[in-house]
Amino acid sequence: MLALVNQERAAAGCGPVAADAALAAVARAHSADMRDRGYFSHDTPEGLDPFDRARAAGVTYARAENIAAGQRDAAAVMASWMDSPGHRTNILNCSLTKLGVGVAEGSGGPWWTQLFG
């Protein structure tokens, strides 16, 4: 996923994003939560948005989130995101420098989360 994101960013004239373990932990938790509790949203059923969830994990630099569900592999989900104006904007935002990715497998999934910083 990181290589695919950086390939798209390079083509758009942006610098690469670096893998970030703290963002990835928050992204993995969100993907698993969506799977486990059967919802699909940037906000949890309690109303916590991506930045609330990141702050609760001690991450203060989260800036953008992409989510998806059902695409079988990283290439498929990246194609979907690049075809969506809002998701594409996040991926190609040159001011973002870090990325964490979370994937949760399961029936109806996988669930994908990209969390940028």
FENKAHU-V745566 format. One record per pair of residues at least 12 apart in sequence whose C-alpha atoms are under 10 Angstrom apart, sorted by the first residue. I is the first residue (numbers start at 1). J is the second residue. Records with the same first field share a line. If there is no record, write none. Layout:
BEGIN
I->J + J
END
This chain:
BEGIN
1->19 + 73 + 74 + 75 + 77 + 78 + 99 + 100 + 101 + 114
2->16 + 17 + 18 + 19 + 74 + 98 + 99 + 100 + 101 + 114
3->16 + 17 + 18
4->74 + 75 + 78 + 79
5->17 + 74 + 75 + 78 + 82 + 91 + 92 + 99
6->18 + 91 + 92
8->78 + 82 + 88 + 91 + 92
9->88 + 91 + 92 + 93 + 94
10->92 + 94
11->92
12->92 + 93 + 94
13->92 + 94
14->91 + 92 + 93 + 94 + 95 + 96 + 97
15->92 + 93 + 94 + 95 + 96 + 97
16->92 + 94 + 96 + 97 + 98 + 99
17->91 + 94 + 95 + 96 + 97 + 98 + 99 + 100 + 116 + 117
18->96 + 97 + 98 + 99 + 100 + 116 + 117
19->97 + 98 + 99 + 100 + 101 + 116
20->97 + 98 + 99 + 100 + 101 + 115 + 116 + 117
21->98 + 99 + 100 + 101
22->54 + 57 + 58 + 59 + 62 + 98 + 99 + 100 + 115
23->54 + 57 + 58 + 59 + 60 + 61 + 62 + 98 + 99 + 100 + 101 + 102 + 114 + 115 + 116 + 117
24->98 + 99 + 100 + 101 + 102 + 103 + 113 + 114 + 115 + 116
25->54 + 57 + 100 + 101 + 102 + 115
26->50 + 51 + 53 + 54 + 55 + 56 + 57 + 58 + 59 + 62 + 100 + 101 + 102 + 113 + 114 + 115
27->50 + 53 + 54 + 65 + 66 + 67 + 99 + 100 + 101 + 102 + 103 + 104 + 112 + 113 + 114 + 115 + 116
28->100 + 101 + 102 + 103 + 104 + 111 + 112 + 113 + 114 + 115
29->53 + 102 + 103 + 104 + 113
30->42 + 43 + 44 + 50 + 53 + 54 + 67 + 102 + 103 + 104 + 111 + 112 + 113 + 114 + 115
31->67 + 68 + 69 + 101 + 102 + 103 + 104 + 105 + 109 + 110 + 111 + 112 + 113 + 114
32->102 + 103 + 104 + 105 + 106 + 110 + 111 + 112 + 113
33->45 + 104 + 111
34->69 + 104 + 109 + 111 + 112 + 113
35->69 + 103 + 104 + 105 + 106 + 107 + 108 + 109 + 110 + 111 + 112
36->104 + 106
38->108
40->67 + 68 + 69 + 111
41->66 + 67 + 68
42->65 + 66 + 67 + 68 + 113
49->65
50->62 + 63 + 64 + 65 + 66 + 115
51->63 + 64 + 65 + 115
54->115
59->117
60->117
61->96 + 98 + 116 + 117
62->96 + 98 + 99 + 100 + 115 + 116 + 117
63->90 + 95 + 96 + 98 + 99 + 115 + 116 + 117
64->87 + 89 + 90 + 91 + 93 + 96 + 99 + 114 + 115 + 116 + 117
65->86 + 87 + 90 + 91 + 99 + 100 + 101 + 113 + 114 + 115 + 116 + 117
66->81 + 86 + 87 + 88 + 90 + 91 + 101 + 112 + 113 + 114 + 115 + 116
67->81 + 87 + 101 + 102 + 103 + 111 + 112 + 113 + 114 + 115
68->80 + 81 + 87 + 103 + 109 + 110 + 111 + 112 + 113 + 114
69->103 + 104 + 105 + 108 + 109 + 110 + 111 + 112 + 113
70->105 + 106 + 107 + 108 + 109 + 110 + 111 + 112
71->108 + 109 + 110 + 111 + 112
72->105 + 109 + 110 + 111
73->103 + 110 + 112
74->103 + 112
77->110 + 111 + 112
78->91
87->114
90->114 + 115 + 116
91->114 + 115 + 116
93->116
95->117
96->116 + 117
97->116 + 117
98->115 + 116 + 117
99->114 + 115 + 116 + 117
100->113 + 114 + 115 + 116 + 117
101->113 + 114 + 115 + 116
102->114 + 115
END
